[in-house]
Amino acid sequence: VRVDVRGRDELADLGGAFNEMALRLRETERLRKQMVSDVAHELRSPVTNLRCTLEAIQDGLSPPDRASIDALHEETLFLQRLISDLEELTLADAGQLPMRIERLDLAPVIHRAVAAAPPSSEHPQVHVDIAGTLPALQGDSDRLEQVFRNLLSNARRHTSSSGRIDVAARHE
């Protein structure tokens, strides 16, 4: 609830501060609702895939073969990653996400992120081009690797299997 602010005294200042707080709370609540909606949307697809595949196996429409089990396993791993991401987001919002800031070489971080998504015929090829020697930087290598893995995961998801993903790093 906002208050009617009149005058230019301490009470008016307090009323203005109260109104500003109410505005921030309203925006925070809007963002929270949007995030809950986004999380529900992200969880709905893998859960639906799991349910439909399991129901098809139960009804005898699909055999419980290796391909079905592998697909179920992939969806389960995806859900596990989403839950882990939500936990990390909660820690980050609370200012409790541990960071290990150190001097690091970015090239090995990039190579580890690329190696975590092994090549397959179902995904586009990933080409890495690291030009020369990159300068050392300050950062958390685990968190940076996580950023690169997320970017690569998104790129793989949105690039056809016959496509190509280029990862380039250079000092400018």
C-alpha positions, -999 to 999 in steps of 0.1 A, spaced: 0 0 0 13 34 -9 9 64 13 -1 100 3 29 122 7 23 159 15 48 185 25 86 185 28 92 175 63 106 143 79 72 126 77 70 134 40 105 119 36 95 88 55 64 85 34 85 88 2 109 61 15 79 39 24 64 43 -11 98 35 -27 100 3 -5 65 -6 -15 74 -2 -52 105 -24 -48 85 -50 -30 59 -50 -58 87 -55 -84 104 -82 -63 71 -100 -61 65 -97 -98 100 -111 -105 94 -140 -80 61 -149 -97 78 -148 -131 107 -170 -119 82 -195 -104 64 -195 -138 97 -200 -157 108 -228 -134 75 -246 -138 78 -243 -175 114 -256 -175 104 -286 -153 72 -294 -172 89 -306 -204 112 -332 -190 86 -344 -165 61 -348 -193 87 -366 -214 94 -390 -185 57 -396 -179 48 -402 -215 77 -426 -222 69 -446 -190 32 -447 -198 40 -459 -234 62 -487 -219 35 -496 -194 8 -497 -221 30 -519 -243 32 -492 -270 70 -489 -266 95 -516 -257 116 -510 -226 147 -511 -247 181 -495 -243 171 -464 -263 140 -458 -241 160 -463 -209 188 -439 -222 162 -413 -230 146 -416 -196 181 -414 -180 189 -382 -200 157 -365 -189 165 -375 -153 200 -360 -156 185 -328 -171 161 -325 -141 189 -331 -117 209 -302 -134 179 -279 -132 175 -286 -95 212 -281 -89 210 -248 -108 180 -237 -86 200 -245 -55 229 -225 -68 206 -196 -77 192 -196 -42 227 -195 -27 237 -167 -51 206 -147 -42 214 -151 -6 250 -140 -12 262 -174 0 275 -189 -33 311 -199 -26 336 -184 -50 372 -193 -53 388 -163 -69 423 -171 -81 446 -162 -109 438 -186 -138 445 -194 -174 413 -194 -194 423 -219 -221 421 -250 -199 388 -239 -185 374 -236 -221 389 -270 -230 373 -287 -200 339 -272 -208 341 -285 -244 354 -319 -232 324 -323 -209 302 -325 -239 318 -353 -259 312 -354 -297 284 -375 -311 265 -379 -343 234 -364 -327 251 -331 -319 269 -305 -340 307 -305 -341 325 -281 -317 356 -264 -330 379 -246 -305 402 -218 -317 423 -202 -289 446 -176 -305 480 -174 -290 484 -170 -253 456 -155 -233 464 -132 -204 459 -146 -169 428 -134 -152 412 -133 -118 381 -156 -114 366 -188 -102 375 -215 -127 346 -238 -117 320 -210 -121 336 -199 -155 336 -235 -167 299 -237 -157 291 -206 -177 309 -221 -208 291 -255 -203 258 -237 -202 266 -217 -233 277 -249 -251 246 -268 -240 224 -240 -253 244 -239 -286 241 -277 -290 204 -276 -283 198 -249 -309 222 -260 -336 213 -289 -360 234 -320 -358 249 -312 -392 258 -277 -380 290 -265 -363 297 -246 -331 328 -224 -330 344 -215 -297 370 -188 -301 391 -170 -275 416 -142 -281 431 -112 -264 419 -79 -278 
